[in-house]
């Protein structure tokens, strides 16, 4: 790579190689490598033509990067609740949140577990909405026989250092839809047209370009993606199978016909059965040698201070202050998402763990659960 005349992404051999290897697993014709998964979503939102005041339905349990691009376009994130067992967007609740202002849905394949993307696609099609897939945590995941990202209108992926594969920071945004495909490169590159070699920008767009060194690392990582994600999925399913029937513990569920790549393994506790808080449970579990932590994120996104204070731009929100939207995030609530975040426990799981390790983890979780069930029963006598 150091012998190349330039490390600029456009027509760079490393970026081309990354795209080729990406398309081996994701048959998407139009691909724009970019600087992050957050950038990928912003590019998708720009290409989709999301305008000020448009509403975009999103889940409340996701990284802030899912909604940053929506907010930057002066659009309105509308939070719909999650499903209780795989923690992803509920198609039924999405239906309830659709209004005449709704333009798109962003479906997040959380923790490598495919959401019910086909149900969400049906909802989107019925209402003439765009469907953007956030696949940042879902390398290698498949909904049935279709890779995540190939069902909706636009797909976004992250190459952050903490994902299944990464290059420090990077991402890709892709589509098979010609309406958006021609716009991806421009919307991530100051609206410069590299094909026609024109800098006569027609709209405002950021610089979200990847670099050749990032692309080179990502291209190598892509050769390991399928193996890594398959191993993680197998270990996740094994742990879930072992935890079925353990009183007070609700393991995550992936559909049998899906390929689950298990970026995180997060289970839920049943407070009425265990009579303990997640922190007490994880303290005991840590003492058994299991790497874990209570919780996943500090609160649903709509409870973050910037949403509660509507403080997106210099302490304000222009479209609310001017009356374009009446959205008040202080009044938003998603009961299932809130219950999930109060009862979840994250257990460290990766491809290096063998069956014996997973079996020992399951035994430790069951042991701690049994102790808390017994202690809870004794306290109530």
N, C-alpha and C positions, 0 to 999 in steps of 0.2 A: 504493500500500500504506500509506503514512504517514497517509492519510486514514481508514483503518479504525478502528473504535472499540476494537479489541483486536488484539494480535499472538499471541493464544493459538491453538493449533492446532485445537481442537475446533470444528467448523463454520466454520472460517476459510476465506475464499475462495481463498487461495493454496494451502492444503493440499488443498482440493477439486480445484483445477485440476491440481495435481501428480498426484493419484490418477487423474483423468480421462485425462491424457496418458500415464501409466504403463499404464493399461488398454487404450490404443490398441494397444500392442505386446504386452501380457501379459494375456490374457483370464482374469483371476483375480478372482472376485467379491468376496472379502474382502481388504481391503488396510489395513495399519496403517503409515503413515509414522512413522519413529522417528529417534532421535538418531545412529545409526551402524549399520554392517553387523554389528558385534559385538552391539549391542543387538537387531538383528533376529533373530540366531540364538538369543540368550537367550530372547526372546519365543517363538520357535518351540518351543524346548525346554520352556518353561513350559506352553505351550498343549498340547503333546503329552503332558504328564503324566509326563515323565521324573522318576523318583523316586530317592532315595538307594540306591546299590548297583546300579542299572540300568547296563547296559553299552551304550555308543554307539560304533559302529565309525567311525573317521575316518582320513584319510590323514595321514602324518607330514610331508609337504611342503605346508604351508599356513601362513597367518598364525595367530598365537596366538588371535586372535578367534574362530576356528572352534570352539575347545574351551573358551573361558572360561565360556560359559553352561552347558555340561555340568558343569564342575567346580563352579560355584556351586550347582548343584542336588544336589551331593554324588553325582553319577553318575560313571561310570568311562569315560574315553576308552580305547578299544582300537584300537591302530594296525594297519592293514593296509597292505600294500605297494602300490607304484604300477606303472603300466605304463611300459615303457622309452622309448616314443616320443612319448607325449603327456603323461606325468608325472602322470596322474590315477589315482584309485583303481582297483585291480585287482579286478574282480568275482570272479575265481578265488580271490584271497587273502582277500577278504571272507568267502567261504564257509567257509574254514578257521578263521576267527576267531569264528564264531557259537557261542554257548553258550546254556544255558537262561536266562541273565541278560540276553541281548542284547535291547534294546528298539528300537533305531533305528540307522540308517546316515546319516551326513552325507556327501554326495557333493559334492566341490569341483570346479567347472569352472575349473580353474587356467589362468591366463594367457589367458582368453578362448577356450580350447579345450574344447568339450563333452566331458565324460567319457563312458564307455559307460553312459549313464544308463539305457538300456532293459534292458541286462543286469543292472544293479544293481536296477532295479525288479522284474525277474523274481525275483532272489534275495530281495528284501524280501517280495514277495508269497508266495513259497514258504514262508517262515518266519514270516509274520505280523508283519513288522517295519515300522516307519514309515520313510519315506525323506524326508530333509530335503535340499534342494538349496541349496548355498552358491554363489550367483551373483555374489559381490562383484566378481570380476575378469572377469565375462562378460556385460556389457551387450551386447545385440545378437546374442549367440551363439544358434545354433539346432541342435538335434539332429534332423537330417532336416528335416521341415517344422514341427517344434514348438519354440517358444521355450524356452530353458532356464528351469527354474522351473515349468513347466506339466505336468511328468511325475510328479514326486514328490508327497508329501502336503503339504509346506510349502516355501515358497521364500523366500530371503533375499537382499537386494541392498544394495550399499554406494554411498553418495554422497560418500565421502571425496574430498578434493580431488585425490588422485593417481589416481583411477579414470578410466575413459573420460569420464564426466561427473560433476560433483560440485557441492557447495554448501558446501565447507569440511569439514563432517562431517554425515552424515545417512544414512538407510537406509530400506528398506521391507521388510516381511514380509507374505506374502500366501498365500492358499490358495483352492481351490475346494471344500474339504471343510467342510461345515456344522458338523461336530463341533468343528473348531478355529477356524473363522471367527469365531464369536461370542465367542471368548476373546481374540483378538488385541489388540483395543483395551484390554481390561481388564488383560491381562498386561503390557502396556507402559505402564500408567497407574495404578500402585498398586492395581490391581484395582477402581478406581472404575468404575461403570457410567454412562457419559455419556449413554447412550440413555434409561435410566430415571431419570437424575439421582439416583443413589444413591451414597453414599460408605460404605456398609456392606460393606467389603471382606471377602471370604470366604477369601482366601488371601494369602500374602505375594507381592508383586510390586513391582518397582522402578519408578521414574519414568524412562521412556525416550522421552518425548514430543519430537517435532520442534517447531520454532517457525515462525510464519508467514514471517519473513524467510528462513529456510533453505528452506522449501517454495517460496517465490517464485523463488529462484535455481535450485533444482532443476527447477521447472516449465519455466523457460526452457531449461535445459540439455537437458531431455528432447526438445525440438524438434530438437536437433542429433544426438541419440544414434544414430539409424539411419544417417545419412550418415557420421559419424565411425567407427563400428564397421565399416561396410562397407569404407571406405577402408583401415583398418588391416588387415582380413582380406585384402584384395587384395594389399597390400604384403607381408604375411607369407607368403602362398602363393607370390608371385613369388620371394621370397628363398629359400624352401625349394626351389622348382623349380631355381633357379640353382645351389644347393649340392649337389644330388643328384650323386653320383659323385665328389665331392671327397674324396680319400683322407684319412682321419683325422678327418673331420667328420661328425657325425650330426645333421642338421637336425630340428627338431620336425615331427611329422606330424599333420595333421588329416584326419579322414575326408572323402572327396570330397563326400559328400552333406550334410555339416554346414556351418553358417555359423560360421567361426572369426573372432572379433573381435580377436584378437592384442593383448592388453593388454601383455604382454612378449613379446619374441622371445628364446628361450633355446635354444641349440644345445648339443650334447655333443661332447666331444673323445674320441677313441679312443686311450688312452695307449699301447697296444701298437704303434700305427702312428706316432704323432707323437713319442713319446719326449720330451715336454715337459710341464710343468705348466700348468694354466690361466692362472696369473699371467704366465708367460713368453709365452704365446700372446697374452693381452690387451695386454701391454706392446708387443709388436710390432704388434698390430692398431691400437692407439692411435696409434702412430707413422705408420701409414698413413692417419690421419684419421678412424678409425671410433670413435664413442663406445661404449664397452663396459666391462665389468667382469667379473672372475672370480667365479664362484659366484652363488648366489641368496639363500640364507639360511645362517646360520652352521653349522647342524646340523639333523637331523630334530628335530621338537618333543620327542620323548621323551628327547633328549640335553640339553635345556635344563636348567639347574640346578634349577628348581622341580620338574621331573619326576624328575630323578635323586635329589633329596633328599626327594621327596614333601612339599614344603614349600608347600602351597597356602593354608593358613590359619594365620597366626601361626607359621609354621615346621613345621606338622604337617598331617596329613590324617585327620580324625576317622573316616571310614568304614574306613580301613585300621587305624588304631590300635584301633578297637573290634571288628575282625575281620569286618566286613561284606564287605570285599574283601581278597583276597590279592595283588592286582596289585603287581608290582615292576617299575618302569620301568627299573631298572638291568639287567634281564635281557631287555629288549625289543630286537629287531633287525629291520630291514626292509632286506635287502641291496640291492634295486634303488634304493630311496630314498637310501641311503648312497652308492651308486656314482654316482647322478645328481648329488648335491651335490658330490662330489669332482671331477667332470669337466665341469660345466656352465659356460657362458659366456653372459652376458646382453648382447645387442646392442641398442642403443637404436633403436627403430623407432616412427614415429608417422605420422599422417595427412598431415602437411605434406611428407613426402618423396615426390618424384616417381619415375617409373620409372628415370630416369638415376641418381638418388641410390641407389636400391636396387641397380641394376646395378653401380655403383661399389663399394658395400659388399660385394657378392658377390665381385667381382674381388679386393678386398683380403683377404677371408677366405681365398679360394683361394690367393692368393699366399703368405700367412703359413703356411698349411697345407703347401704344397709345400716351402717352405724348411725347415720342421721335419721333414718326412718325409725330405728329402734329408740334412739334418744328422744325423738319427737313424740312417739307413742307414750313413753314413760312420763314425759312432762305433762301430758294431758290427762293422766290417770288421777 
